[in-house]
């Protein structure tokens, strides 16, 4: 189940949990509602929930994006303790 922003976010350490952006997946344009920018990231975490919260904290800390309505969904462990997380951010694109 995705984690929605705002949520209680952890403090971001200097190593940023090894967060890396894998790909911009483009803009989804639903029939109704705002367009949604989609991107995949990887980062270190112990669980899906922790990966989702860490990604939202990382984006909130390091980028100027407006995260209202954003969701993070951890899809799979790409390696032990390393999770692929999809970020969806609604906006005007």
KOLRO-367082 format. One line per field, with one value per residue: residue number from 1; x, y, z of N, C-alpha, C, O in turn. Coordinates in nm, 4 decimals. Each point is the difference from the previous one (the first is absolute). Layout:
BEGIN
seq [NUM,...] .
n_X [X,...] .
n_Y [Y,...] .
n_Z [Z,...] .
ca_X [X,...] .
ca_Y [Y,...] .
ca_Z [Z,...] .
c_X [X,...] .
c_Y [Y,...] .
c_Z [Z,...] .
o_X [X,...] .
o_Y [Y,...] .
o_Z [Z,...] .
//
This chain:
BEGIN
seq [1,2,3,4,5,6,7,8,9,10,11,12,13,14,15,16,17,18,19,20,21,22,23,24,25,26,27,28,29,30,31,32,33,34,35,36,37,38,39,40,41,42,43,44,45,46,47,48,49,50,51,52,53,54,55,56,57,58,59,60,61,62,63,64,65,66,67,68,69,70,71,72,73,74,75,76,77,78,79,80,81,82,83,84,85,86,87,88,89,90,91,92,93] .
n_X [0.0849,-0.1192,0.2063,-0.1643,0.0178,0.0813,0.2184,-0.0705,0.0809,0.0733,0.1040,0.0317,0.0146,0.1737,-0.0259,-0.1081,0.1093,0.1613,-0.0902,-0.1471,0.0820,-0.1928,-0.1895,0.0596,-0.1567,0.0950,-0.0970,-0.0427,-0.0832,0.0003,-0.1212,0.0589,-0.0761,0.0875,0.0931,0.0583,0.0978,0.0911,0.0125,0.1683,-0.0739,0.2023,-0.0792,0.1440,-0.0225,-0.1149,-0.0671,-0.1670,-0.0761,0.1238,-0.0375,-0.1824,0.0008,0.0945,-0.1278,-0.1652,0.0655,0.0283,-0.1811,-0.1019,0.1115,-0.0423,-0.2072,0.0123,0.0678,-0.1447,0.0664,-0.0421,-0.0527,0.1777,0.0755,-0.0087,0.0979,-0.0226,0.1562,0.1901,0.0110,0.0843,-0.0320,0.1378,-0.2163,-0.0408,-0.0524,-0.1296,0.0850,-0.2101,0.1199,-0.1514,0.0576,-0.1521,-0.0905,0.1248,-0.0946] .
n_Y [-0.1170,0.0894,0.0717,0.0368,0.1155,0.0632,-0.0014,-0.1496,0.2083,-0.1772,-0.0267,0.2029,-0.2241,0.0130,-0.1778,0.1366,-0.0666,0.1559,0.1717,-0.1451,0.1784,-0.1100,0.0648,0.1144,-0.0038,0.1908,0.0563,-0.0157,-0.1019,0.0401,-0.1883,-0.1262,0.2087,0.0113,0.1616,-0.1830,0.1387,-0.0791,-0.0669,-0.0552,-0.1077,0.0845,-0.1744,0.1218,-0.2246,0.0773,0.2041,-0.1481,-0.1068,-0.1723,-0.1952,-0.1130,-0.1191,-0.2018,-0.1610,-0.0952,-0.1663,-0.2064,-0.1226,-0.1158,-0.1911,-0.1836,-0.0541,0.0834,-0.2134,0.0488,-0.0080,0.2190,-0.1245,0.1019,-0.1021,-0.1068,-0.0507,-0.0744,0.0348,0.1163,-0.2108,0.2072,0.0702,-0.1734,0.0007,-0.1350,0.2086,-0.1593,0.2033,-0.0751,0.1328,0.0286,0.0988,0.0077,0.0032,0.1826,-0.1667] .
n_Z [0.0000,-0.1659,-0.0483,0.1499,-0.1926,0.1924,0.0241,0.1472,-0.0003,-0.1169,0.1970,-0.0923,-0.0282,0.1392,0.1340,0.1434,0.1846,-0.0132,0.1137,-0.0905,-0.1061,0.0360,0.1049,-0.1852,0.1601,0.0721,-0.1960,0.2200,-0.1803,0.2227,-0.0026,0.1764,0.0245,0.2069,-0.1262,-0.1177,0.1498,-0.1915,0.2157,-0.1385,0.1835,0.0457,0.1223,0.1233,-0.0068,0.1791,-0.0699,-0.0236,0.1832,0.0728,-0.1009,0.0616,0.1913,-0.0110,-0.0916,0.1166,0.1373,-0.0849,-0.0499,0.1635,0.0340,-0.1237,0.0596,-0.2071,-0.0251,-0.1654,0.2124,-0.0188,0.1787,0.0920,-0.1869,0.1975,-0.1964,0.2113,-0.1575,0.0132,0.0790,0.0091,0.2104,0.0339,0.0616,-0.1728,0.0654,-0.0964,-0.0486,0.0289,-0.1360,0.1656,-0.1949,0.1684,-0.2059,0.0309,-0.1129] .
ca_X [-0.0849,0.0884,0.0039,-0.0366,0.0566,0.1026,0.0019,0.1132,0.1192,0.1243,0.1087,0.0798,0.1433,0.0909,0.0154,-0.1292,-0.0360,0.0462,-0.1074,0.0364,-0.1106,0.0229,-0.0601,-0.1249,-0.0884,-0.0909,-0.1170,-0.1277,-0.1078,-0.1285,-0.1182,-0.0430,0.1033,0.1253,0.1059,0.0860,0.1367,0.0366,0.1439,0.0475,0.1190,0.0423,0.0630,0.0164,-0.1057,-0.0249,-0.1355,-0.0688,-0.0465,0.1159,0.0481,-0.0928,0.0181,0.1330,-0.0001,-0.0708,0.0874,0.1113,-0.0497,-0.0393,0.1215,0.0991,-0.0591,-0.0963,-0.1296,-0.1179,-0.0360,-0.1387,-0.0675,0.0950,0.0037,0.1177,-0.0367,0.1146,-0.0453,0.0780,0.1381,0.0871,0.1076,-0.0337,0.0073,-0.0035,-0.1359,-0.0438,-0.1196,-0.0568,-0.0550,-0.1014,-0.0223,-0.0951,0.0362,-0.0325,0.1192] .
ca_Y [0.1170,0.1168,0.0987,0.1310,0.1195,0.0003,-0.1021,0.0287,-0.0365,-0.0076,0.0923,-0.0533,-0.0005,0.0524,-0.0940,-0.0040,-0.1418,-0.0471,0.0218,0.0285,0.0032,-0.0937,0.0425,0.0741,-0.0865,0.0825,0.0637,-0.0680,0.0977,-0.0685,0.0652,0.1002,0.0347,0.0619,-0.0890,-0.0547,-0.0342,-0.1293,-0.0285,-0.1121,0.0213,-0.1075,0.0459,-0.1002,-0.0047,-0.1332,-0.0457,0.0824,0.1236,0.0844,0.0473,0.1032,0.1190,0.0560,0.0681,0.1278,0.0887,0.0380,0.0962,0.1202,0.0645,0.0339,0.0608,0.1061,-0.0450,0.0055,-0.1403,-0.0212,-0.1018,-0.0984,-0.1330,-0.0827,-0.1413,-0.0904,-0.1117,-0.1213,0.0129,-0.0235,-0.0765,-0.0001,0.1299,0.1073,-0.0040,0.0842,0.0730,0.0869,0.1257,0.0638,0.1350,0.0737,0.1397,0.0608,-0.0227] .
ca_Z [0.0000,-0.0076,0.1067,-0.0548,0.0620,0.1048,0.1030,0.0870,-0.0757,0.0777,-0.0345,-0.1109,0.0334,-0.1018,-0.1121,-0.0715,-0.0116,-0.1298,-0.0980,-0.1385,-0.0954,-0.1096,-0.1266,-0.0106,-0.0776,-0.0780,0.0604,-0.0199,-0.0190,0.0183,-0.0584,0.0978,0.0970,-0.0442,-0.0497,0.1043,-0.0394,0.0574,-0.0060,0.0814,0.0816,0.0892,0.1236,0.1042,0.1024,0.0555,-0.0313,-0.1002,0.0628,0.0252,-0.1301,-0.0460,0.0833,-0.0268,-0.1286,0.0164,0.0784,-0.0876,-0.0987,0.0743,0.0489,-0.1021,-0.1186,0.0273,-0.0499,0.0854,0.0164,0.0431,-0.0789,-0.0523,0.0608,-0.0247,0.0072,-0.0101,-0.0816,0.0205,0.0430,-0.1152,0.0629,0.1427,0.0654,-0.1006,-0.0539,-0.1114,0.0432,-0.1025,0.0512,-0.0841,0.0489,-0.0839,-0.0210,-0.1289,-0.0821] .
c_X [0.0895,-0.0074,-0.0252,0.0665,-0.1155,-0.0193,0.1154,0.1257,0.1227,0.0976,0.0874,0.1484,0.0846,0.0136,-0.1289,-0.0490,0.0424,-0.1024,0.0559,-0.1259,0.0350,-0.0516,-0.1197,-0.0888,-0.1059,-0.1151,-0.1229,-0.1076,-0.1342,-0.1144,-0.0521,0.1139,0.1252,0.0949,0.0921,0.1361,0.0404,0.1504,0.0321,0.1317,0.0394,0.0636,0.0046,-0.1124,-0.0172,-0.1367,-0.0617,-0.0421,0.1154,0.0548,-0.0878,0.0180,0.1347,0.0031,-0.0712,0.0845,0.1153,-0.0443,-0.0359,0.1222,0.0872,-0.0544,-0.0996,-0.1396,-0.1086,-0.0521,-0.1437,-0.0681,0.0919,-0.0151,0.1305,-0.0423,0.1246,-0.0471,0.0731,0.1366,0.0874,0.1244,-0.0345,0.0209,-0.0034,-0.1314,-0.0184,-0.1337,-0.0450,-0.0645,-0.0984,-0.0330,-0.0996,0.0423,-0.0485,0.1246,-0.0306] .
c_Y [0.1233,0.0877,0.1359,0.1112,0.0930,-0.1162,0.0379,-0.0523,-0.0062,0.1096,-0.0665,0.0055,0.0510,-0.0939,-0.0193,-0.1430,-0.0581,0.0184,0.0368,0.0021,-0.0927,0.0534,0.0905,-0.0838,0.0779,0.0557,-0.0839,0.1066,-0.0713,0.0778,0.1100,0.0263,0.0545,-0.1031,-0.0418,-0.0337,-0.1270,-0.0215,-0.1178,0.0356,-0.1320,0.0644,-0.1131,0.0107,-0.1444,-0.0560,0.0897,0.1340,0.0965,0.0566,0.1143,0.1293,0.0662,0.0725,0.1346,0.0994,0.0521,0.1060,0.1315,0.0798,0.0567,0.0709,0.1077,-0.0374,0.0190,-0.1420,-0.0223,-0.0985,-0.1064,-0.1333,-0.0680,-0.1448,-0.0854,-0.1269,-0.1294,0.0353,-0.0309,-0.0785,-0.0009,0.1379,0.1189,-0.0114,0.0926,0.0606,0.0920,0.1202,0.0551,0.1351,0.0709,0.1450,0.0495,-0.0086,0.0318] .
c_Z [0.0000,0.1252,-0.0631,0.0795,0.0330,0.0963,0.0917,-0.0674,0.0902,-0.0409,-0.1056,0.0372,-0.1167,-0.1195,-0.0804,-0.0229,-0.1348,-0.1108,-0.1367,-0.0852,-0.1151,-0.1326,0.0236,-0.0910,-0.0766,0.0818,-0.0334,-0.0082,0.0107,-0.0653,0.0918,0.0979,-0.0653,-0.0588,0.1153,-0.0602,0.0747,-0.0186,0.0916,0.0671,0.0654,0.1222,0.1006,0.1011,0.0451,-0.0364,-0.1067,0.0591,0.0243,-0.1311,-0.0510,0.0783,-0.0275,-0.1340,0.0107,0.0788,-0.0849,-0.0999,0.0682,0.0437,-0.1125,-0.1238,0.0396,-0.0489,0.1053,0.0102,0.0466,-0.0941,-0.0563,0.0716,-0.0377,0.0201,-0.0205,-0.0704,0.0327,0.0549,-0.1206,0.0409,0.1485,0.0638,-0.0942,-0.0759,-0.1192,0.0400,-0.1131,0.0677,-0.1025,0.0617,-0.0928,-0.0137,-0.1330,-0.0866,-0.1450] .
o_X [0.0936,-0.0999,0.0672,0.0180,-0.0901,-0.1120,0.0800,0.0118,0.0145,-0.0102,0.0199,0.0530,-0.0490,0.0179,-0.0009,-0.0716,-0.0592,0.0014,0.0908,-0.0888,0.1048,0.0678,-0.0754,0.0387,-0.0870,-0.0004,-0.0288,-0.0036,-0.0541,0.0119,-0.0484,0.0812,0.0086,-0.0056,0.0092,0.0089,-0.0264,0.0541,-0.0664,0.0867,-0.0803,0.0619,-0.0658,-0.0348,0.0466,-0.0242,0.0542,0.0189,-0.0124,0.0400,0.0519,0.0068,0.0087,0.0620,0.0502,0.0032,0.0331,0.0681,0.0337,-0.0039,0.0550,0.0777,-0.0458,-0.0881,0.0247,-0.0528,-0.0380,-0.0021,-0.0470,-0.0413,0.0557,-0.0629,0.0602,-0.0923,-0.0611,0.0489,-0.0049,0.0643,-0.0799,0.1103,0.0182,-0.0280,0.0528,-0.0930,0.0808,-0.0819,0.0314,-0.0402,0.0310,0.0596,-0.0784,0.0948,0.0875] .
o_Y [0.0071,0.0006,0.0376,-0.0098,0.0073,-0.0442,0.0871,-0.1196,0.0812,0.0562,-0.1214,0.1075,0.0140,0.0467,-0.0721,-0.0259,-0.0968,-0.0738,0.0822,-0.0837,0.0146,-0.0089,-0.0173,-0.0318,-0.0585,-0.0041,-0.0260,0.0913,-0.0474,0.1200,0.1032,-0.0884,0.0162,-0.1177,0.0694,-0.0786,-0.0139,0.0227,-0.0208,0.0644,-0.0932,0.1061,-0.1026,0.1096,-0.0934,-0.1193,0.1059,0.1043,0.1200,0.1163,0.0998,0.1081,0.1226,0.1059,0.0999,0.1186,0.1185,0.1012,0.1074,0.1230,0.1094,0.0545,0.0035,0.0855,-0.0154,-0.0534,-0.1137,0.0196,-0.0921,-0.0056,0.0231,-0.0341,0.0008,-0.0670,-0.1066,0.1120,-0.1111,-0.0642,0.0826,0.0546,0.1133,-0.1030,0.1111,-0.0709,0.0720,-0.0146,0.0087,0.0080,0.0250,0.0568,-0.0665,0.0761,-0.0126] .
o_Z [0.0797,0.0718,-0.0961,0.1214,-0.0837,0.0257,-0.0343,-0.0267,0.0913,-0.1091,0.0012,0.0282,-0.1120,-0.1124,-0.0998,-0.0968,-0.0477,-0.0985,-0.0120,0.0165,-0.0630,-0.1023,0.0957,-0.1125,-0.0645,0.1231,-0.1168,0.0825,-0.0999,-0.0247,-0.0464,0.0272,-0.1217,0.0358,0.1012,-0.0944,0.1195,-0.1082,0.1016,-0.0590,0.0046,-0.0078,-0.0174,0.0440,-0.0653,0.0181,-0.0316,-0.0626,-0.0247,-0.0043,-0.0499,-0.0586,-0.0058,-0.0110,-0.0515,-0.0330,0.0060,-0.0167,-0.0498,0.0014,0.0132,-0.0783,0.1143,-0.0078,0.1196,-0.0975,0.0279,-0.1215,-0.0668,0.1158,-0.1073,0.1002,-0.1074,0.0461,0.0067,-0.0150,-0.0530,-0.0830,0.0442,-0.0036,0.0446,-0.0613,-0.0029,0.0386,-0.0587,0.0907,-0.1188,0.1161,-0.1165,0.0915,-0.0678,0.0193,-0.0858] .
//
